Amino acid sequence: MSIVVLSMVVLSVFPMLSFLLKRSERSRYEARAGVLLQEAMEISYNVLLSGWDSYTEGEYKPALDAVTNRWVLVSGEDTNLETRFSRTIKISYVCRDLEGGKPIDPEIFEPNPCPGILDAKSKWIKTTVSWDEAGEVKKTSANLLALDLSND
């Protein structure tokens, strides 16, 4: 009887243990992706502050300038970060609605023209980090509205 009870307990614990191990691995990837996301957002914001007019709409990746030892943004996508992650920084012009002046998410109207007013003193920064997890592509992203207040 005790062998039957012990086998039932063991058989019920193994699936739960397997689930917890998978969830732990997923949490580790999500946490690391969050750090990469935050790093890219901070780099892009600081780079834009120092060279607002240097960056137009497009997809960028952070790179360290060997001459100045400062971060810059270069065209393209960061791939193979830590052998698992890819990262893009997409800069878009800000379109504001005609009624309240609120920014409109570029994904809503692109590739069509801005349905409101283009704001030359604002840029929309969307950073996306993606990775492969058990054959499925996972993504996390964040948006930042950057304002150029240098001429005010």
Residue pairs with C-beta under 8 A, 6 or more apart in sequence:
26 133
29 84
29 131
29 133
29 138
30 138
30 140
32 82
32 85
33 85
33 129
33 131
33 138
33 140
34 129
34 140
36 81
36 82
36 85
36 87
36 129
37 87
37 127
37 128
37 129
37 140
37 141
37 142
38 142
39 62
40 62
40 78
40 87
40 89
40 127
40 129
41 125
41 127
41 142
41 144
43 62
43 71
43 73
44 60
44 62
44 73
44 89
44 91
44 125
44 127
44 144
45 125
45 144
45 146
46 71
47 55
47 62
47 71
47 72
47 73
48 55
48 91
48 123
48 125
48 146
48 148
49 146
50 70
52 123
52 148
52 150
55 73
55 91
55 123
56 91
57 91
57 92
57 93
58 75
58 90
58 91
59 75
59 76
59 77
59 88
59 89
59 90
59 91
60 73
60 74
60 75
60 76
60 88
60 89
60 90
60 91
61 73
61 74
61 75
61 76
61 77
61 78
61 87
61 88
61 89
62 71
62 72
62 73
62 78
62 89
63 71
63 72
63 73
63 74
64 70
64 71
64 72
65 71
65 72
73 89
73 91
77 86
77 87
77 88
78 85
78 86
78 87
78 88
79 86
80 86
81 87
84 131
84 132
85 129
85 130
85 131
86 129
86 130
86 131
87 127
87 128
87 129
87 130
88 127
88 128
89 125
89 126
89 127
90 125
90 126
90 127
90 128
91 123
91 124
91 125
92 106
92 110
92 123
92 124
92 126
93 106
93 114
93 118
93 119
93 120
93 122
93 123
93 124
94 103
94 118
94 119
94 122
94 123
94 124
94 145
95 103
95 104
95 106
95 109
95 114
95 115
95 116
95 117
95 118
95 119
96 102
96 103
96 104
96 116
96 117
96 118
96 119
96 122
97 104
97 115
97 116
98 115
98 116
98 117
101 117
103 119
103 122
103 124
103 145
104 114
104 115
104 116
105 124
105 143
106 124
106 126
109 115
121 147
121 148
121 149
122 145
122 146
122 147
122 148
123 145
123 146
123 148
124 143
124 144
124 145
124 146
125 143
125 144
125 145
125 146
126 141
126 142
126 143
126 144
127 141
127 142
127 144
128 139
128 140
128 141
129 139
129 140
129 141
130 137
130 138
130 139
130 140
131 137
131 138
132 138
